[in-house]
């Protein structure tokens, strides 16, 4: 599971998803240092795996992170099939 959230109210979900093996991404308003700093703190505190600007367009940072997570998950699944 990939959970994308944008604030303090998402912290319980960030943590739950992360603790259960999923991936948590905190997004912040672009060009806003206050929200970026809050997201950096979530990353530093280990509450999320990644942070990115809340830009949902093709080719953006968030899309690249999500696609990399999907690629990693698929690779992990292929590796597990090799040992079965």
Rosetta blueprint (number, residue, H / E / L):
1 X L
2 X E
3 X E
4 X E
5 X E
6 X L
7 X L
8 X H
9 X H
10 X H
11 X H
12 X H
13 X H
14 X H
15 X H
16 X H
17 X H
18 X H
19 X H
20 X L
21 X L
22 X L
23 X E
24 X E
25 X E
26 X E
27 X E
28 X E
29 X L
30 X L
31 X L
32 X L
33 X H
34 X H
35 X H
36 X H
37 X H
38 X H
39 X H
40 X H
41 X H
42 X H
43 X H
44 X H
45 X L
46 X L
47 X L
48 X L
49 X L
50 X E
51 X E
52 X E
53 X E
54 X L
55 X L
56 X L
57 X L
58 X L
59 X L
60 X L
61 X H
62 X H
63 X H
64 X H
65 X H
66 X H
67 X H
68 X H
69 X H
70 X H
71 X H
72 X H
73 X H
74 X H
75 X H
76 X H
77 X H
78 X H
79 X H
80 X H
81 X H
82 X H
83 X H
84 X L
